[in-house]
C-alpha cells in the first residue's frame, strides 16, 4: 500500500482515511447525529450587536446563533474595513454568511462573509477579485503558470455577464418595493444602477488554486470554474427567493457528503488506489469519478473482505494511537499531548537519550526532535487540533540544530491543508505555532465528557474524599438539628470504595469526636466525590 484513499461506509458512520507512503495522514468521519455545517452558506439575520466584542450574533437556523466578527465582514454586504461593526450592521438586517468553524464547547459556529466555494482544483471567491495559488505547489514555475492561466480564465468569465444574478437582484428589489406599496421606485429608472451593481459583483470574483491543480490543463481548470460559477448562480437564486419570501434564516448551500468531499479533496496525481467497502458508497464514488475524474475510475476498487477495510490495513491501530496522550518515536523518545481551552501543549520526551551528555546528547536530541517534528505535524492533522500550539522540544545548545528542528517542522506542515504558521524557537526552547481551527477535533467526535470528572480528566483522591466526608459529619453533628444539642444518629451515604475506608476503628473515633452514632451506607452507582450526611431520628 502506497498512497490510498480508504472509504469505510457503515450503517451509522462513514469514515475516510487518507494513507500516504503507507501512513495514515488524514481521518474524517461523519454521523447523522453529528451533522457538520462547516462550509454551509446561509442567509441569516443579525440578532444582536456586541460593540465590546466588535461582533454580531447571527441567527442562521441552528440551535445557537453564529458568531460573526468585524474582520470577517468584508464580502456580501460590502462592509468591513476600519469601521466599527455597529456602523456596518444593524439588528434585524439580513446577511449572507458561511460557516468557517464548527461549534467548539459552548461556543456556536463561527461565520464569515468571505464566501468561498470549493471545487476540485480551485475555490471560487465571489467577493474577492484576487487570484491566488497555494504555496503547497512547490515549483515556482508551476505556480506562475497556474496564476497566469486563471487570470485569463477569470477575465474570459467576466466577458460573459451573469445576467441571471443581475435579473434576480432587480426582481427581488421590485417585489420588495411592490410589497411596501411604492410602485413608482420600481420603474426602469432604478434598473440601470441595479444592473451596474450586478456587474460590479460579477467583476469582483476571484479564486484560490489548490494543490490538486498541479500540472492540470487549462481545459480542466475552466471546466471546474464553470461548475463553480453555475453553483454560485444557483445560490443567488435561492438567496433571492428567501429574501423576497421573508424566509430568513435560510440555508442556501451545503457541502457534499463524506464520500464526494473526500474524492474532491484527495483525488490527484499521487493517489494510487481508492477502496470502498459498501455498494452504495462504491456507486456514489464511481458516479463522481465518471463526471469529474474519469481517468481514476480504473483505480476504484470495491472491497468485500469480511475482515473489515480499516482492520485489514491497520487503520484502527493508528486511530487508537491518535486518541492517546503519548505517541512513541523510533528513537525511543515520545511526544506527549496536553490540551486546554486556550492552547495545546506538546512535550518531547527524550527517552533513552536522557542518560547521555555533551555532544552525544546533542546528536541524539537532534534526531529525536526531527522525528518529533514530523510526527507532530501528522498528529495535529489526524487529531484535528487547531488554535495555538506550544511545543517543548528537547533543549539543544547548538543554534544550527535548533534552526534545523524548526525548519523540519515547517516542512512537515506543508502538506497540511489547514493554514499553519510556525514562529521561531524562544529563549526557553519553546516553539509557538498556530493551526487554523476548522472542524471538531477527533477526540470530541469520538468521546463524551466523563460524567464523574466533567471532562477535567481527574478524580479526587480517596483520602481527600474521606477527609471531606469526616468534616461534613462533624459539622452536621455540631449543628444538632433545630435545637443545636448534638448527639443522635448520623447516616453517611457514599460510594462503596469510600465506605470501605470507614473501618470500625475510624468510625469509633468519629463517634467519640462528634458525640453521635454513625451509620455508613454504601450505595452502588454513586460517584466517588458524591456523598450525603443526614440526621436520623433519635
N, C-alpha and C positions, 0 to 999 in steps of 0.2 A: 504494500500500500504506500503510495507516494502522496499525491495531492487529491483528496477525495471529498465529496460532499455527501454526507450520510443523513437521510431524512427518515426518521422513525415516527410513523403516524399511528398513534394509539386511539383507543376509544374515547379517552378523556383528555389526552395530551398529545401534542405534536412537538417533537424535538428535532433540532437541526444541528449537526456537528460539522464543522469545517476542519479537515485534517491537512496540514501542510508538513511535508518532509516527515511523515509518519507520526506527527504530534498533534494533539488536539489544540487548536488555537482560538476557536470561537464556538460558543454554545448558545443556542436560542431555544426557548420553549414557550409554548402558548397553550393556555387553558381557557375554556369558555368563561369560567367564573372569575378569571383574572384578565379580562379583556383590556388590552392596552389601547389608549387613544393617541399614542405617540405618532406625530406626523399628520394627524387628522386636522382638517380645516373646518372652522365653524364661523358662522355669522352670529356673534354674541352681542350681549347688551351689557353696558357698563352698569354695575350695581352700586359701586361706591368708589370714591377717590380718596386715597390716603396721601395727604400732602407731605407728612413727615417721612414716609417711605418712598415718596415720589413713584407711586404705583397705583394701579387700578385693579379692582376685583371685578372680573367679568363673568357673567352667567352664560355658560355655553351648554347648559342642559345636563351637566353631570351632577353628582351628589354634592360636590363642593365647587365653589367659584374658582376660576383660574386666576393666576397672578400675572399681571402684565406690567412690567417695569417701564420707566420712561425711555430707557436706552433701547427698548425693543419696539418703540412706537413707529419709527420711520417705515413707511410701507403703504398699505392700502389707504389709510386716511390722510396721507401726506403730512403727518405731524412728525415731531421729533426735534432734532437739533438741540439748542440750548434752552428752549422754552420749558418752564415748569409744566408738569403734567396737567395741572388744573387749567392751563391755557390751551392744551391740546385736546383734551377730552372733557366731557361733562356727563354726569349721571343720567342714565336713560338712553344715551347715544348707542347706536349700533356700530360695531367694529368688526372687521374681518381679521381673524386670528388663526394661528396654527399652534398646535401643542408641540412644544420643544422639549418637554421633560415630563415623564410620568409622575404621579404623586409619590412623595417620599415622606414616610411617617405621617404626621398630622398635616403636612403641607399638601395643598392641592396641586393640580397640574400647572406647569409654567408655560406662559403663552408668549408669542411673538407676532408682530405684524410683518416681519420679514419673511414672506411666504416663499417656500422652496418646494418644487415638485420634483421628486426623484425619478430618474429614468435609468436605463441600463448603462449608458455611457456618460450621461450628464444630468444635471439638475437644472430645471428652469427657474429663474428668479424673476417673476413678473414685475417687481417694483424696483429692481436694481439693474441698471444698464451694463454693469461691468461683466467682462468675460474673464473668468479665472480658470487656471489649470492647477490641479492638485500637485503638490510637491512630492507625492508618493510616486510619481513617474520620474524615475531617476535621471534620464537623459535630457539635457538642456535642449538639444536639437528637436527632440520629440515634443517637448512642452511648447516650444516655439511654433512647431508645425501645427499642433492642435489649436493653439491660440489663434493663429492666422486663419485656419480653416473655419473655426467657429465665428470669428469676426465676420468673415464673408457670408457664412450661412445666416447669421443673425441679421446682417444687412439685407440679404435676399428675403428673409421673412418679413422685414419691415416694409418691403415694397408691395407686399400683399396685405392690404388692410384687413384687420379683424372686424369686418363690418357687423358681425353678429354681436360683438361686445358693445360697439357704439349704438347699434339699434336697440339692444336691450336696455342700455342706460337711458336712452330717450323715452322708450316705452314706460320704464319704471317711473321716471320723473313725471310723465304725463298722467299716469294712473294716480300717483300720489296727489298731484295738483287737482285732478278731477275729483278725488275723494274729499279734498278740502273745499271744493266749491269754487275754485279760482280757475276758470277755463281760459281766461284771457292770457295768462302767462304761458299756457301750453301751446302757443302759436309758433309758427316757423321762426319767429324772431329769436326764440330760445334754442332752437335746434342747432344752429351753427356753433355757438360756444360748446354745446354738449358734444358735437362731433369732434371739435378740436380737443376736448378733454379725453375722448376715447382714443384719438390718435396719439396724444401725449402718453397715455398709459401704454399703448402698444409699443411706442418707441423706447419706453423705459425698460423693456425686457432685456435680461441678460442670462448668463448661465454659468454653472460651475462644472468643469470637465473632471470626471473622476478617474481612478486608476484603471478601470476596465477599458478605457478608451485608448490605451497604449497600443499603437500600431493599427488602429481601426481606420477604415477607409472613410472618405468624405461622404459617400453614399449612405453608409450605415449611420453616421452621425446625423445626417439630415433626416433619415427616417425616424430616429429617436426624437429629434427635435420636433418633428411634425406630430408625433404621438403626444408629446407633452403639450404642445400648443392646442391641440384638439381637446385634451383633458382640461386645460385652463378655460377654454370656451364653455365647456360643459359646467364647470364650477361657477362661472359668471352667470350662466343661465339659471342655475339653482339659486344663486345669490339674489338675482333679480326677482324670482318668484317668491322667495322667502320674505324679502323686504316689502314687496308690493302687497303680499297677503298677510303682513304683520305676523308671520310665522317665525318669530325670533324668541329664543335662540334656535338655530337650525344647523344640523351637520351637513356640510356641503361635499365633503370627500374624505375617505378613509383609506389607509394603506391596505395593500393586499394581505392575504393570509400568509402564514409562515412558509409554505411551500413556494409560492410565487415570489415572496420577498427574498428568500434565500437564493433562488435562481437568478433574480435580477441583480443581487449584490455580489454574487460569487462566481457566476459563470464567466470565465475568462480564459486567457491562453494557458494559465498554469494549472487549470483543473483537468485532471486526467479521467476521472470517473464520477458518476452520480448514481448513488444507490438509494432506492426507495423500497420500503418493505410492505406497503399496502396498495391494494388495487386502485382505490380512489386517489391516493397521493400520486401513484405512478401515472394515472391518466391525466391528472392536473399538470404534472411536470412535463409529460410528453406534449400536451397541447401548448403549454407555454413555450417550450423549445421549438416546436414547429413554427410558431409565429415569430419569435424573437431571435432564436439562435439555432437554425436548422442544422448547422454543422455539428452540434452537440447531441443530436438525437441518438447517434450511434454510441455515445458514451453513457447513455442512460441505461441502467440495469434494474430489473425487478429482483428484489432479494426475498427468497422464500424459505431460508433456513429457519427451522423452529428454534434454534439456539438463541435467536434474537440478534438484531443488527448491531446494537451497541455493545452487547456482551461479547460477540464474536471478535470485534475489533478493539476490545478492551477500553471502550469509551467510559463505561461505568466506573472503572477504577480511576480514570482521570477526573471524572466529576466528583468522586468522593474526596480526592486529594484537593480539589479546588474549593471544597467546603470546610477543610480543616484549617487550623491556625498555623500549622507548621508544615513547611514543604522542604524536603531533603534535597541537597545538592550533590552532584557527583564527587565533589572534593571532600565530602564528609561534613561540610557545613550545612546551614539551613537558613531559610528566611521565615520569620515569624510575623504574622499579621495581627494588628490590634486596631479595631475600628471604633470610632467615637462619632458623636453627632457632628463635630466640627471638622474632623480630618481622619485620614487613615495613616497609622504609623507602621512602618515596616523595619524590623530589626534583622540585620545579617549576623548570624551566629557563626563563630569561627570553627566550631567543631574540633577536629583533631589538630588544627593549626594553632590552637591556643597554647599548646605547650612549647612552642618554638620561640626563638628570639632572634633579634638582629636581622640580617639580610634574609635568612631563611624564612622568618615570619613575614617579611615584606613580600617575598615572592609568593608564598602560599596565600597571603591575604589578597594579593592582586588576582590570583587565579580564582579564589572564592568570590571576590567582588565581581569579576567579569561574568562568572556563571550566574551569580545572583542578579546582575543587571538584565540578562537575557530572560531569566525565569520570572523576574518581577514584571517585565513588560508583558509576558504571556499570561501571568496570573491576573494582572489588572484587567485585561481584556476578557478572560474567562469569567472572572468573578463579577464583571460589570461595575467595578469600583470607579467612582467619579469624585470630582471635587479636589480638595487639597490632599496631597500625599507627601509625607515626610519619610525619607529613607535614611537609616543609620547604617552606612557601610562600615566595614572593618577599617579601623584607623591605619593610615599609611603616612609615613613621613615624606616619602618620595612624591614631589609635586607632579612629576610626569605620570606616575601611577594613578594619582587622584584624577588627573585630567583624562587618562585613558579609561577610567571607570565611568566617568560622566559621559564621555563620548560613546561608550558601549551601550549605555542606557538610551541615549538619544537614537542611536542607530537601530536598536531593538524596537523602539517605539514607532519607527517609520511605517511599519506595516499595519499599525493600529488605525482603524477607520475613524475612531474618535479623536478630535483635536487634542493634542497634548503640548505642554510647554515645560521644559526642564531648565531650572536655574542651576548655577554653579554650586560647587561644594562650599559650605560655610566654614568658618574658623573652627567650629565644633565637629566638623566632619559630616554634617548633615546635608543631604540633597533634597531640595524642595522642588515639587513639580505639581502641575495640575493636569487633570484629565476631564474632559467635558462629561458632565453627568447627563446621560441620555435616558435610559430605561431603568427599571428596578434592578438592584443588584441580584445576583444569582441566589444568594442566601435568603433574601426577602421573598423570592418566588418559591423557594422550596421549604422554608421554615416558618414557624409562627413563634411569637414571643412566648417564653416559658411562663405559665401561669403562677409558678411558685416564686420566681425571681423577677417577673415582669420584664423580661428581656435584659436584665442587668448582667446576667451571666454569673451571678454569685448567690450563694445561700448563706444565711447567718450560721455561724458555728453552733454546735450543740451546747458547749459550755456557755456561750453568750446568751442563747435562748433560755437555758436553765437559770442563769443569774437574773434575767429579767423576770422570769416567772416567779422566783422567790421574792423579789422586790414587790411584785404586784400582790402576791399573797399577803405580805406584811402590811401593805397599805390598806387592803381590803379588811383585814382583821383589826387594824388600828382604828378604822372608821367606826367599827362596832355597830354598823347599821344606823337606824334613825336615832337611837339613844346614845350612841358612841360608847358603849360599855365594853366592847371587845368580847372574846370568848366565843362559844358556839361551835359551829362546824362549817368548814370550807370545802367546796368541791372544785378540783382543778381538772378541767377537760383539756387534753393536749394530745399531740401526736404520739404514737406508740414508742418511737425512738427517744422522745423526750421523757415519757413516763418511765422508761426503763432506767433512767438516771436517778430517779427519786426512789432510792432504796430505803430499807427500813431505818437505817441509821440517820440518813439525811431527813427523813420525814419526822423522826422523833425529835431531832434538834430544831426543826422548823416549828413543830407544835409547841415546844418549850419556849421558843422565842416569841411567838405570836399569841400564845395562850388560847389556842383553838385546836380542835381536832381537824386533821387534814385527810381528805379522801381524794385519791388520784384516779382519774377515769380516762384510760386510753381510748382514743377514737380513730378508727381506721379511716383514711382518706383526708384527715386534717393535715394542713400544711405545717411544716416544721415550726415556723415562727408564729403560727396562729394558736392561741390558747385562750381559755376563758376561766376566770376565777369568780365563783359565785358563792353566796352565803346560803346555807341550808337552814331550815327551821330547827329550833332548839329541841 
